[in-house]
């Protein structure tokens, strides 16, 4: 074989082996299954889950790698319930990791994670919960995962914030047992005020006191009206009990007899 032909064959072989590596973008290096778990859309934009993220009573569609949502303000000590509906195309047993992270996020190079809760499942199906929280932000952390169908898992985290945090982003990471991973970022999504719960409790107490005062005033006014009504009825009954006075008629005057002539 001449040298030019040998060089061309080597070039074709290298192009063939490298091409698949560059075609999968997010999960470069995968062979067959290149679809990461999602709680929104697949790589091709096909929507699999609606309202994949729910925090207390607020639900969100997951449509982008990073997306802006209205900042939610919670109180320290207020219970939070985070529900994530995750679709994994290889089946629920292939879902290996789902994490919920509070982070100071600017971009990929400027990301400072404050605390994280994760659900992990190994190849045997054993499940566990991991919490990374050096600053003691979370309290009363619980997690639960249930299968909705053969491909969909509902992951629920419940917890409370122990202290205030400035406006921060929420980052959710998922991956499966083939190491296909996906990351979704909700920019400036959450804020925690350590005084808002105290203020809410104070306002509730003040409202209860005001309601009680109003009730007592209404009861007092009702009692006064009742007493007045009773007094009026009593006066009327006294008047009706008096003997009726008979009007004296005028004294009859006898007219003199008249005689006919």
C-alpha positions in Angstrom: 0.0 0.0 0.0 1.4 3.4 -1.0 1.9 6.0 1.7 -0.7 8.6 0.4 -3.5 6.0 0.4 -2.5 4.8 3.9 -2.7 8.3 5.2 -6.2 8.8 3.7 -7.4 5.6 5.4 -6.1 6.7 8.7 -7.8 10.1 8.3 -11.1 8.4 7.6 -10.8 6.1 10.6 -10.1 9.0 12.9 -13.0 11.0 11.6 -15.3 8.0 12.1 -14.3 7.5 15.7 -14.4 11.2 16.7 -17.7 12.1 15.1 -20.0 10.4 17.6 -18.2 12.0 20.5 -19.0 15.5 19.2 -22.7 14.9 18.3 -24.1 14.6 21.7 -23.2 18.0 23.2 -24.5 17.8 26.8 -23.7 14.1 27.4 -20.6 13.7 25.2 -19.2 10.2 25.2 -22.5 8.2 25.5 -23.0 5.2 23.2 -26.7 4.3 23.0 -28.8 6.2 25.6 -27.8 9.8 25.6 -31.0 11.2 27.2 -30.6 12.6 30.8 -33.5 12.6 33.3 -35.8 15.6 32.9 -38.6 17.3 34.7 -39.5 19.3 31.6 -38.3 18.7 28.1 -36.1 16.2 26.3 -33.0 17.2 24.3 -35.0 17.6 21.1 -37.5 19.9 22.9 -40.3 17.4 23.3 -42.2 18.1 26.4 -42.5 15.2 28.8 -43.6 16.8 32.1 -45.9 19.7 32.8 -45.3 21.7 36.0 -42.3 19.6 36.8 -41.3 21.8 39.8 -43.7 22.7 42.6 -42.7 24.7 45.7 -45.6 24.8 48.2 -48.5 26.1 46.1 -46.4 27.5 43.2 -45.8 25.4 40.1 -43.3 25.9 37.3 -42.8 24.6 33.8 -39.1 23.7 33.2 -38.3 24.8 29.7 -34.7 26.1 29.7 -31.2 25.3 31.0 -31.5 28.6 33.0 -34.8 30.5 33.4 -36.1 33.4 35.4 -39.1 33.0 37.7 -40.6 35.5 40.2 -38.6 35.6 43.4 -40.4 33.6 46.2 -40.0 35.0 49.7 -40.4 32.6 52.6 -40.0 32.9 56.4 -37.4 31.2 58.5 -39.2 28.3 60.2 -41.9 28.1 57.5 -42.3 24.5 56.2 -41.4 24.1 52.5 -42.5 21.2 50.2 -40.5 20.8 47.0 -42.0 18.4 44.5 -40.1 17.3 41.4 -41.6 15.1 38.7 -38.8 13.4 36.9 -38.9 11.5 33.6 -36.2 8.9 32.9 -36.4 7.2 29.4 -34.6 4.1 30.6 -37.2 3.5 33.4 -37.5 4.5 37.1 -34.8 2.1 38.2 -32.2 4.0 36.1 -32.8 7.3 37.9 -29.7 7.7 40.1 -29.6 11.3 41.4 -31.9 14.3 41.9 -30.6 17.3 43.9 -32.0 20.6 45.0 -29.4 23.3 45.7 -29.6 26.9 47.0 -26.8 28.8 45.3 -25.3 32.2 44.6 -25.2 31.7 40.9 -23.8 34.2 38.4 -22.6 31.8 35.7 -20.7 28.4 35.5 -17.5 30.0 36.7 -19.2 32.0 39.5 -21.3 29.6 41.5 -21.2 29.4 45.3 -23.5 26.7 46.6 -25.0 27.3 50.1 -26.8 24.1 50.8 -28.1 21.0 49.0 -30.5 18.1 49.4 -30.1 15.1 47.2 -32.0 11.8 46.5 -29.7 9.0 45.4 -30.5 5.5 44.2 -27.8 2.9 43.4 -27.9 0.0 41.0 -29.5 -2.3 43.5 -32.4 0.1 44.1 -31.3 1.2 47.5 -32.3 4.8 48.2 -30.8 7.4 50.5 -30.9 11.1 51.2 -27.8 13.3 51.4 -27.7 16.8 52.9 -24.7 19.1 52.4 -25.3 22.1 54.6 -22.2 23.6 56.3 -23.9 26.8 57.2 -26.9 25.1 58.9 -29.4 26.6 56.6 -31.8 23.7 56.5 -33.8 22.0 59.3 -36.1 19.0 59.5 -35.1 17.6 56.1 -37.1 14.7 54.8 -37.3 13.1 51.4 -39.5 10.6 49.6 -39.5 9.1 46.1 -42.4 7.2 44.5 -43.0 5.8 41.1 -45.8 7.4 39.1 -45.4 5.0 36.2 -42.7 2.9 34.5 -40.7 6.0 33.5 -41.7 8.8 36.0 -40.7 9.4 39.6 -42.1 11.9 42.0 -39.3 13.2 44.3 -40.4 15.2 47.3 -38.2 17.2 49.7 -39.6 18.8 52.8 -37.6 21.1 55.1 -37.5 24.5 56.9 -35.0 27.3 56.6 -33.3 28.0 59.9 -32.0 31.5 59.0 -32.4 34.2 56.4 -30.8 34.1 53.0 -30.4 36.8 50.4 -32.0 36.3 47.0 -30.5 33.1 45.6 -30.9 30.7 42.7 -32.2 27.2 42.7 -30.2 24.6 40.9 -31.6 21.1 40.2 -29.2 18.4 39.0 -30.2 15.0 37.7 -28.4 12.0 36.2 -29.1 8.4 35.4 -27.1 5.2 35.8 -25.5 5.8 32.3 -24.1 9.1 33.7 -26.4 11.2 31.4 -26.8 14.4 33.4 -28.9 17.5 33.2 -28.8 20.8 35.0 -31.6 23.4 35.4 -31.1 26.8 37.0 -33.9 29.1 38.3 -32.2 32.4 38.6 -32.9 34.6 41.7 -35.8 32.3 42.6 -35.8 32.4 46.4 -35.3 34.6 49.4 -35.7 33.9 53.1 -36.6 36.5 55.7 -36.0 35.5 59.4 -38.4 38.3 60.6 -41.3 37.7 58.3 -42.6 34.7 60.3 -42.4 36.6 63.6 -44.2 39.5 61.9 -46.9 37.2 60.6 -47.4 35.7 64.1 -47.5 39.2 65.6 -50.1 40.3 63.1 -52.2 37.2 63.7 -52.2 37.8 67.4 -53.1 41.5 67.0 -55.9 40.4 64.6 -57.2 37.9 67.2 -57.1 40.6 69.9 -59.0 43.1 67.7 -61.6 40.4 66.9 -62.1 39.6 70.5 -62.5 43.2 71.5 -65.1 43.7 68.7 -66.9 40.6 69.9 -66.9 41.8 73.5 -68.2 45.2 72.3 -71.0 43.6 70.3 -72.0 41.5 73.2 -72.0 44.5 75.6 -74.0 46.6 73.1 -76.4 43.7 72.7 -76.8 43.4 76.5 -77.5 47.1 76.8 -80.1 46.9 74.1 -81.7 43.9 75.7 -81.8 45.7 79.1 -83.4 48.7 77.4 -86.0 46.6 75.7 -86.8 44.8 78.9 -87.2 48.1 80.8 -89.5 49.4 78.0 -91.6 46.2 78.2 -91.8 46.5 82.0 -93.0 50.1 81.7 -95.7 49.1 79.2 -96.9 46.3 81.4 -97.2 48.6 84.4 -99.3 51.0 82.4 -101.6 48.3 81.1 -102.1 47.0 84.7 -103.8 50.2 85.9 -107.6 50.1 86.2 -109.3 52.0 83.4 -110.8 55.3 84.5 -114.5 55.7 83.6 -115.4 59.1 82.5 -118.1 60.8 84.7 -121.1 61.9 82.8 -122.9 65.3 83.4 -125.5 65.3 86.1 -129.0 64.9 84.8 -131.2 67.9 85.1 -134.9 67.3 85.4 -136.9 69.6 83.3 -140.1 71.1 84.7 -143.2 69.4 83.6 -145.0 70.8 80.7 -148.8 70.9 80.7 -151.1 71.1 77.8 -153.9 73.4 77.8 
